């Protein structure tokens, strides 16, 4: 699928365009191997999107490609790290438009989503006049029952969704009918008729995206 993006530029990103890998690294967060590894200590599981360092590329807000990078996406705190000659550094989110990493033998695309709160990295599921994003997350939960197995703090997989209408900032979204009707009140009756015709419950990503595709024909 072809995606388009709405780019929000932070004040810190109004400086000179990044031209080298060093320009997209946070200058206060170089040689941060201990920080990168610290989130896994004492907690079962991993805080990253992918356990290993993986190949990838970063596209900065000026459209410049930084390719053949060694990256690690730490999704617990939503940070992207780069390794150069065994030195680990945090990439400055303010300079990033999007990035791609390899995981499970396929590329994953993430874009920087501008929200009312902190900007987040998320996977674009649909992009048009309306945009729909999926953010991969890790939360800390407990595993074990205290009898046969010890109770341990564990990283658990989670997701969050964001909906962006036009040039507005993205808002957290729940993947259900109520969310769509609240977001498009003027089209609510037509949307409900569409769901009835299609016998759609809107409980999957595919049904949510299909609904947004229909909405784009009536707004």
PEURQUI-V325843 format. One record per residue. RES is the residue in one letter. PSI is psi in whole degrees, 0 to 359 (NA if undefined). D_FIRST is the distance of its C-alpha to the first C-alpha in Angstrom with 1 decimal. Layout:
BEGIN
RES&PSI&D_FIRST, RES&PSI&D_FIRST
END
This chain:
BEGIN
X&143&0.0, X&132&3.8, X&148&6.4, X&163&10.0, X&148&13.1, X&122&16.6, X&123&19.0, X&130&22.3, X&121&25.0, X&161&27.9, X&322&31.4, X&342&31.6, X&7&28.6, X&9&30.5, X&190&32.4, X&144&32.0, X&140&28.6, X&129&27.9, X&343&28.7, X&169&29.2, X&322&28.2, X&332&31.4, X&342&30.3, X&3&27.5, X&135&29.8, X&117&31.8, X&338&35.4, X&1&37.0, X&48&34.9, X&158&35.5, X&54&36.8, X&38&35.6, X&320&35.5, X&319&37.8, X&318&35.6, X&321&32.5, X&342&34.4, X&330&36.5, X&348&34.2, X&351&34.5, X&127&38.4, X&3&40.0, X&131&36.9, X&144&35.6, X&192&32.1, X&153&29.8, X&6&28.4, X&162&25.5, X&323&21.9, X&137&23.0, X&312&26.7, X&159&26.9, X&139&26.2, X&162&23.0, X&152&21.7, X&183&19.2, X&154&18.8, X&137&19.2, X&121&18.4, X&177&21.2, X&347&21.6, X&3&22.9, X&6&19.9, X&136&21.8, X&134&20.2, X&105&22.3, X&170&21.4, X&46&23.1, X&158&24.0, X&113&25.3, X&157&23.9, X&120&24.6, X&108&22.7, X&101&25.5, X&346&23.9, X&319&27.3, X&7&28.0, X&51&24.4, X&146&25.5, X&126&24.1, X&153&26.8, X&143&27.3, X&124&29.9, X&115&31.7, X&44&34.8, X&1&35.2, X&128&35.2, X&130&32.8, X&155&31.7, X&130&29.7, X&135&27.0, X&112&27.6, X&332&24.8, X&338&26.0, X&357&24.8, X&136&21.3, X&313&18.2, X&165&15.8, X&158&16.1, X&135&14.7, X&154&16.9, X&133&17.3, X&135&18.3, X&38&19.1, X&24&18.3, X&155&14.6, X&142&13.0, X&130&12.4, X&132&11.3, X&142&13.7, X&157&14.6, X&121&18.0, X&126&18.3, X&119&21.5, X&177&23.5, X&335&27.0, X&230&28.1, X&142&27.0, X&148&23.6, X&155&21.4, X&133&18.6, X&157&15.8, X&126&12.3, X&122&9.9, X&332&9.0, X&141&8.5, X&121&9.4, X&224&11.5, X&332&15.3, X&140&15.0, X&145&13.2, X&125&13.3, X&151&13.8, X&122&15.2, X&124&18.0, X&136&19.4, X&164&23.2, X&135&26.5, X&155&29.6, X&120&33.1, X&190&34.7, X&138&37.7, X&159&37.9, X&155&41.2, X&359&43.9, X&355&46.8, X&287&48.7, X&332&47.2, X&149&44.7, X&146&44.9, X&126&43.0, X&147&40.5, X&135&38.0, X&140&34.6, X&127&31.1, X&144&29.0, X&143&25.2, X&166&24.1, X&158&21.1, X&153&20.9, X&150&18.6, X&143&18.5, X&132&18.0, X&126&18.1, X&116&19.3, X&226&19.4, X&8&21.0, X&161&22.8, X&149&22.7, X&146&20.6, X&150&22.8, X&141&22.9, X&145&21.7, X&141&22.7, X&76&20.5, X&174&22.9, X&322&24.1, X&320&26.7, X&315&24.2, X&316&22.3, X&323&25.7, X&329&27.1, X&335&24.2, X&64&24.5, X&326&28.2, X&336&28.6, X&9&26.1, X&314&27.3, X&316&29.2, X&321&26.5, X&317&24.0, X&323&26.6, X&322&27.3, X&315&23.7, X&318&23.7, X&317&27.1, X&318&25.9, X&356&22.9, X&51&25.1, X&133&22.5, X&343&23.7, X&57&20.7, X&3&21.3, X&162&18.0, X&320&14.7, X&318&13.2, X&324&16.1, X&314&15.8, X&318&12.3, X&323&13.5, X&318&16.5, X&323&14.9, X&320&13.1, X&316&16.7, X&324&18.3, X&341&16.5, X&351&18.5, X&1&21.7, X&NA&21.9
END
